[in-house]
Amino acid sequence: MKLIAAAILSLVTGVSIEEAVPGNHIAAFHSFIDQHGKNYKKGTHEYFKRLTIFSNRLHRAEAINSRPGRLWTAGVSPLADLTPEELSQKKGWAGFASPTRGMGRGTRSSVSLLQSTQLPDQFLNWTKLNVMKGKDQGGCGSCWAVTAATVLEAHREIYHRKKEPLSAQQLVNCVQNPRNCGGSGGCKGATVELAMAYTLKHGLSSEAEVPYTGTDQDCQSGAVATLQLTDQDDLADAGLRRAQGDSRGFHSLGIHGWEKLPENEYLPLMRALYHHGPVAVSVSASSWDLYMNGIFDYCDKNAIIDHAVVLVGYGRDQQLGKKYWTILNSWGHGFGEKGMIRLLRDDKEEENWCGVDNQPELGTGCDGGPSAVRVCGMCGILYDTVVPHFTHKNSSSRVIAY
C-alpha cells in the first residue's frame, strides 16, 4: 500500500517513482518488459502503475523466499504486472456448491473407484501425455472450459490414442448457466460439471473447428445446452452420470459418462486418477501467481475456491521429504514448472487440512446455494473433483505404463 501511495504521489507532484522503488526492482522490471514484450512507455501513468504492482509482488516473493524451511520458490512470473482484477480473470471458476447439502458430505462414488487396489507411492504417467503441453486461457475466465476440454483430450489420448485438441471455445460459447454456478457463464465463469454434462449430450468439436479466442461469442454449433434447474441441482451430487441413447458425446468422442467424486475424500480421488486418468479439480489459486518451482504449501485452510485445473499425478520429493500432487494449470507453459504446479499432499489431509470457504459465491456457488462449504486438502483440492469415463475401443484394459 505504501508503494501504491508513492506511485500516486509521484504522478501528482512529479516525484520520481524511482525514489519509491528499489533500484534492483526497477532493473528487474525493465528486464521483465523486454522478456515478455510489454509496451509500457517510461514516465507514463501505465508505466508507474505496472512498476508499482511488479515491485509489490517482488517484495512478497522476497519475503516468502526468506522463510526458513520453505518448500517452494517464489519469483517473477509472466503474471507479475497484472492487477488483482486481471489476475481474477485468469481464474474465474471453480466448483459446484450444492444448494441442499451445505456443510455435509456427498454420497459414495461408483464401486469401480472404491476398490481396495493398492496404489503405487508415485504415479506420474499422465504427465507424459501430449496434452500436457498446457494451454493459456488468457484474460478470459474460462478455466472451467479449458480444464474440461483438457481432461477430455487426455482421456481420449489414453483410451483411443487420439491426440486431437478439443474446443474449449465451444464450451465458452454454448454452455448455458442460468443459475450462475461458478459465475455468469462464458468468460465470466461456469463449472466443469456443466461442461461435462454439455459434452456428454452434445459432443465437442475439435480446436481446429472452433479455435480458442478467449472471448465470449455466439454459439455456432447448433447445440446450446438447455439444462433445467433441476438438472443443475443433480450435477452438484456425487455419482456417475451415464450417456443416454442420443448422446452425441458417446458417439463422437467415446465418453460414456462422467463422475463427480465425493466431496473432500482422498482415496476416491487417488483411485480415479490412477485407474481412469487426469481429474478436473477446483482449487484456491490466490497466491499461485508467485509460484516458480517446488512444493506449494501457501494456502490457508479456509481456502476460497476460485480456479479449475487438471490433476495429472502424485509423488514424493526425495530431497524435500514431502508428498505432492502434480497439477496442470491453464496459464501457459511459462507458469511454474513448465505450466504445472506441485501442491503439498498428505495421506490424511481430509482430516488434518480442512477449513471453510465462507464466500462460495465468489467462485463455487450457484444462486440459492449455501453460504459456506467445507473444503479439504491443500488449496481445497479435495472439495470438487470430476472425472470422465471412457473405455478402449478394443475393450482391452488401458495401458497405465504410458
ZIMOLIN-V878659 format. One record per pair of residues at least 24 apart in sequence whose ideal C-beta (glycine too) atoms are under 8 Angstrom apart, sorted by sequence separation. I is the first residue (numbers start at 0). J is the second residue. If there is no record, write none. Layout:
BEGIN
i={I | I}
j={J | J}
END
This chain:
BEGIN
i={144 | 170 | 173 | 200 | 235 | 237 | 282 | 284 | 322 | 352 | 25 | 28 | 128 | 197 | 222 | 234 | 237 | 281 | 282 | 294 | 316 | 352 | 354 | 24 | 27 | 28 | 53 | 130 | 141 | 144 | 281 | 282 | 293 | 349 | 356 | 52 | 53 | 129 | 143 | 144 | 170 | 186 | 197 | 280 | 281 | 294 | 348 | 349 | 52 | 125 | 128 | 170 | 173 | 186 | 187 | 196 | 279 | 280 | 311 | 348 | 24 | 25 | 52 | 128 | 141 | 186 | 197 | 279 | 280 | 294 | 348 | 20 | 24 | 27 | 52 | 141 | 144 | 185 | 196 | 279 | 280 | 16 | 20 | 49 | 136 | 193 | 278 | 279 | 313 | 345 | 19 | 125 | 130 | 139 | 277 | 278 | 344 | 345 | 349 | 21 | 24 | 129 | 134 | 170 | 193 | 277 | 344 | 348 | 10 | 16 | 20 | 24 | 130 | 169 | 196 | 277 | 342 | 343 | 16 | 169 | 342 | 342 | 10 | 166 | 172 | 9 | 143 | 165 | 166 | 168 | 193 | 196 | 272 | 342 | 143 | 165 | 166 | 167 | 272 | 165 | 166 | 169 | 272 | 6 | 150 | 164 | 165 | 168 | 193 | 199 | 272 | 287 | 6 | 35 | 140 | 163 | 164 | 166 | 168 | 192 | 268 | 37 | 163 | 164 | 166 | 168 | 172 | 192 | 199 | 200 | 287 | 292 | 6 | 31 | 141 | 147 | 166 | 167 | 168 | 171 | 172 | 190 | 196 | 269 | 282 | 284 | 290 | 291 | 292 | 6 | 141 | 143 | 144 | 146 | 166 | 171 | 172 | 173 | 195 | 200 | 202 | 203 | 290 | 295 | 5 | 139 | 140 | 143 | 148 | 172 | 200 | 201 | 202 | 280 | 295 | 296 | 89 | 139 | 140 | 143 | 147 | 151 | 172 | 173 | 199 | 200 | 201 | 294 | 295 | 296 | 3 | 27 | 31 | 91 | 92 | 140 | 143 | 147 | 168 | 172 | 175 | 200 | 202 | 203 | 287 | 293 | 294 | 295 | 2 | 31 | 89 | 91 | 92 | 93 | 169 | 173 | 175 | 177 | 199 | 202 | 203 | 294 | 88 | 90 | 91 | 92 | 93 | 143 | 144 | 173 | 174 | 175 | 178 | 198 | 199 | 202 | 277 | 290 | 88 | 89 | 91 | 92 | 143 | 147 | 169 | 173 | 175 | 177 | 180 | 2 | 3 | 28 | 88 | 90 | 91 | 151 | 300 | 302 | 304 | 2 | 85 | 87 | 89 | 178 | 287 | 300 | 301 | 303 | 324 | 92 | 177 | 198 | 300 | 301 | 302 | 148 | 199 | 299 | 301 | 303 | 304 | 2 | 198 | 301 | 305 | 306 | 324 | 199 | 305 | 148 | 199 | 303 | 304 | 305 | 303 | 304 | 282 | 196 | 195 | 192 | 304 | 310 | 141 | 302 | 283 | 301 | 139 | 310 | 138 | 139 | 304 | 137 | 139 | 302 | 134 | 136 | 302 | 304 | 298 | 304 | 298 | 265 | 281 | 296 | 298 | 265 | 281 | 295 | 265 | 295 | 265 | 95 | 264 | 95 | 263 | 94 | 165 | 93 | 191 | 92 | 91 | 92 | 191 | 263 | 91 | 283 | 159 | 284 | 91 | 95 | 158 | 283 | 91 | 92 | 94 | 95 | 282 | 283 | 91 | 92 | 93 | 95 | 155 | 282 | 88 | 92 | 155 | 281 | 282 | 92 | 281 | 154 | 280 | 151 | 281 | 281 | 151 | 280 | 281 | 280 | 279 | 280 | 278 | 279 | 278 | 279 | 278 | 277 | 263 | 276 | 262 | 263 | 265 | 275 | 276 | 263 | 268 | 275 | 263 | 268 | 271 | 275 | 276 | 272 | 275 | 271 | 191 | 265 | 268 | 190 | 264 | 267 | 158 | 263 | 157 | 262 | 263 | 262 | 154 | 262 | 276 | 154 | 153 | 154 | 153 | 259 | 260 | 259 | 260 | 150 | 259 | 260 | 273 | 150 | 258 | 149 | 150 | 257 | 258 | 108 | 109 | 150 | 257 | 258 | 106 | 107 | 108 | 109 | 235 | 257 | 258 | 105 | 106 | 108 | 256 | 257 | 105 | 106 | 147 | 256 | 99 | 146 | 254 | 255 | 98 | 231 | 254 | 255 | 97 | 100 | 254 | 255 | 99 | 100 | 253 | 98 | 253 | 97 | 95 | 96 | 97 | 253 | 95 | 112 | 125 | 112 | 109 | 128 | 239 | 108 | 122 | 108 | 118 | 122 | 125 | 108 | 118 | 125 | 108 | 113 | 105 | 107 | 113 | 116 | 119 | 106 | 112 | 118 | 105 | 114 | 153 | 104 | 105 | 113 | 116 | 104 | 112 | 116 | 153 | 104 | 108 | 112 | 150 | 104 | 114 | 147 | 149 | 146 | 112 | 145 | 146 | 108 | 111 | 112 | 146 | 95 | 142 | 143 | 142 | 142 | 188 | 149 | 131 | 149 | 182 | 181 | 181 | 128 | 146 | 181 | 145 | 180 | 181 | 126 | 180 | 125 | 126 | 179 | 180 | 94 | 125 | 142 | 178 | 179 | 93 | 123 | 124 | 178 | 92 | 93 | 123 | 178 | 122 | 123 | 195 | 121 | 122 | 123 | 121 | 122 | 191 | 195 | 121 | 136 | 192 | 90 | 120 | 121 | 133 | 135 | 136 | 191 | 120 | 133 | 134 | 135 | 131 | 133 | 135 | 134 | 135 | 133 | 89 | 126 | 133 | 132 | 133 | 86 | 123 | 133 | 133 | 132 | 133 | 81 | 131 | 131 | 79 | 78 | 94 | 93 | 76 | 93 | 76 | 92 | 93 | 94 | 126 | 76 | 91 | 92 | 93 | 74 | 76 | 90 | 91 | 92 | 73 | 90 | 73 | 74 | 73 | 87 | 71 | 72 | 71 | 72 | 71 | 72 | 71 | 70 | 71 | 69 | 70 | 71 | 70 | 71 | 63 | 70 | 71 | 60 | 59 | 159 | 158 | 56 | 157 | 158 | 159 | 56 | 154 | 158 | 159 | 63 | 155 | 158 | 150 | 154 | 150 | 151 | 150 | 158 | 157 | 89 | 157 | 157 | 70 | 70 | 78 | 77 | 102 | 77 | 77 | 78 | 76 | 77 | 76 | 76 | 96 | 96 | 98 | 102 | 94 | 95 | 96 | 101 | 93 | 94 | 96 | 98 | 100 | 102 | 71 | 92 | 93 | 95 | 98 | 101 | 102 | 91 | 97 | 98 | 101 | 102 | 90 | 96 | 97 | 70 | 96 | 128 | 127 | 97 | 124 | 96 | 124 | 125 | 124 | 94 | 95 | 94 | 93}
j={168 | 194 | 197 | 224 | 259 | 261 | 306 | 308 | 346 | 376 | 50 | 53 | 153 | 222 | 247 | 259 | 262 | 306 | 307 | 319 | 341 | 377 | 379 | 50 | 53 | 54 | 79 | 156 | 167 | 170 | 307 | 308 | 319 | 375 | 382 | 79 | 80 | 156 | 170 | 171 | 197 | 213 | 224 | 307 | 308 | 321 | 375 | 376 | 80 | 153 | 156 | 198 | 201 | 214 | 215 | 224 | 307 | 308 | 339 | 376 | 53 | 54 | 81 | 157 | 170 | 215 | 226 | 308 | 309 | 323 | 377 | 50 | 54 | 57 | 82 | 171 | 174 | 215 | 226 | 309 | 310 | 47 | 51 | 80 | 167 | 224 | 309 | 310 | 344 | 376 | 51 | 157 | 162 | 171 | 309 | 310 | 376 | 377 | 381 | 54 | 57 | 162 | 167 | 203 | 226 | 310 | 377 | 381 | 44 | 50 | 54 | 58 | 164 | 203 | 230 | 311 | 376 | 377 | 51 | 204 | 377 | 378 | 47 | 203 | 209 | 47 | 181 | 203 | 204 | 206 | 231 | 234 | 310 | 380 | 182 | 204 | 205 | 206 | 311 | 205 | 206 | 209 | 312 | 47 | 191 | 205 | 206 | 209 | 234 | 240 | 313 | 328 | 48 | 77 | 182 | 205 | 206 | 208 | 210 | 234 | 310 | 80 | 206 | 207 | 209 | 211 | 215 | 235 | 242 | 243 | 330 | 335 | 50 | 75 | 185 | 191 | 210 | 211 | 212 | 215 | 216 | 234 | 240 | 313 | 326 | 328 | 334 | 335 | 336 | 51 | 186 | 188 | 189 | 191 | 211 | 216 | 217 | 218 | 240 | 245 | 247 | 248 | 335 | 340 | 51 | 185 | 186 | 189 | 194 | 218 | 246 | 247 | 248 | 326 | 341 | 342 | 136 | 186 | 187 | 190 | 194 | 198 | 219 | 220 | 246 | 247 | 248 | 341 | 342 | 343 | 51 | 75 | 79 | 139 | 140 | 188 | 191 | 195 | 216 | 220 | 223 | 248 | 250 | 251 | 335 | 341 | 342 | 343 | 51 | 80 | 138 | 140 | 141 | 142 | 218 | 222 | 224 | 226 | 248 | 251 | 252 | 343 | 138 | 140 | 141 | 142 | 143 | 193 | 194 | 223 | 224 | 225 | 228 | 248 | 249 | 252 | 327 | 340 | 139 | 140 | 142 | 143 | 194 | 198 | 220 | 224 | 226 | 228 | 231 | 54 | 55 | 80 | 140 | 142 | 143 | 203 | 352 | 354 | 356 | 55 | 138 | 140 | 142 | 231 | 340 | 353 | 354 | 356 | 377 | 146 | 231 | 252 | 354 | 355 | 356 | 203 | 254 | 354 | 356 | 358 | 359 | 58 | 254 | 357 | 361 | 362 | 380 | 256 | 362 | 206 | 257 | 361 | 362 | 363 | 362 | 363 | 342 | 257 | 257 | 259 | 374 | 380 | 213 | 374 | 356 | 374 | 213 | 384 | 213 | 214 | 379 | 213 | 215 | 378 | 211 | 213 | 379 | 382 | 377 | 383 | 378 | 346 | 362 | 377 | 379 | 347 | 363 | 377 | 348 | 378 | 349 | 180 | 349 | 181 | 349 | 181 | 252 | 181 | 279 | 181 | 181 | 182 | 281 | 353 | 182 | 374 | 253 | 378 | 186 | 190 | 253 | 378 | 187 | 188 | 190 | 191 | 378 | 379 | 188 | 189 | 190 | 192 | 252 | 379 | 186 | 190 | 253 | 379 | 380 | 191 | 380 | 254 | 380 | 252 | 382 | 383 | 254 | 383 | 384 | 384 | 384 | 385 | 384 | 385 | 385 | 386 | 386 | 386 | 373 | 386 | 373 | 374 | 376 | 386 | 387 | 375 | 380 | 387 | 376 | 381 | 384 | 388 | 389 | 386 | 389 | 386 | 307 | 381 | 384 | 307 | 381 | 384 | 276 | 381 | 276 | 381 | 382 | 382 | 275 | 383 | 397 | 276 | 276 | 277 | 277 | 383 | 384 | 384 | 385 | 276 | 385 | 386 | 399 | 277 | 385 | 277 | 278 | 385 | 386 | 237 | 238 | 279 | 386 | 387 | 236 | 237 | 238 | 239 | 365 | 387 | 388 | 236 | 237 | 239 | 387 | 388 | 237 | 238 | 279 | 388 | 232 | 279 | 387 | 388 | 232 | 365 | 388 | 389 | 232 | 235 | 389 | 390 | 235 | 236 | 389 | 235 | 390 | 235 | 234 | 235 | 236 | 392 | 235 | 258 | 272 | 260 | 258 | 277 | 388 | 258 | 272 | 259 | 269 | 273 | 276 | 260 | 270 | 277 | 261 | 266 | 259 | 261 | 267 | 270 | 273 | 261 | 267 | 273 | 261 | 270 | 309 | 261 | 262 | 270 | 273 | 262 | 270 | 274 | 311 | 263 | 267 | 271 | 309 | 264 | 274 | 307 | 309 | 307 | 274 | 307 | 308 | 271 | 274 | 275 | 309 | 259 | 306 | 307 | 307 | 308 | 362 | 327 | 311 | 329 | 362 | 362 | 363 | 311 | 329 | 364 | 329 | 364 | 365 | 311 | 365 | 311 | 312 | 365 | 366 | 281 | 312 | 329 | 365 | 366 | 281 | 311 | 312 | 366 | 281 | 282 | 312 | 367 | 312 | 313 | 385 | 312 | 313 | 314 | 313 | 314 | 383 | 387 | 314 | 329 | 385 | 284 | 314 | 315 | 327 | 329 | 330 | 385 | 315 | 328 | 329 | 330 | 327 | 329 | 331 | 331 | 332 | 331 | 288 | 325 | 332 | 332 | 334 | 288 | 325 | 337 | 338 | 338 | 339 | 288 | 338 | 339 | 288 | 288 | 304 | 304 | 288 | 305 | 289 | 305 | 306 | 307 | 339 | 290 | 305 | 306 | 307 | 289 | 291 | 305 | 306 | 307 | 289 | 306 | 290 | 291 | 291 | 305 | 290 | 291 | 291 | 292 | 292 | 293 | 293 | 293 | 294 | 293 | 294 | 295 | 295 | 296 | 289 | 296 | 297 | 289 | 289 | 389 | 389 | 288 | 389 | 390 | 391 | 289 | 387 | 391 | 392 | 297 | 389 | 392 | 385 | 389 | 386 | 387 | 387 | 397 | 397 | 330 | 398 | 401 | 319 | 321 | 330 | 330 | 355 | 331 | 333 | 334 | 333 | 334 | 334 | 335 | 359 | 363 | 365 | 369 | 362 | 363 | 364 | 369 | 362 | 363 | 365 | 367 | 369 | 371 | 341 | 362 | 363 | 365 | 368 | 371 | 372 | 362 | 368 | 369 | 372 | 373 | 362 | 368 | 369 | 343 | 369 | 401 | 401 | 372 | 399 | 372 | 400 | 401 | 401 | 382 | 383 | 383 | 383}
END
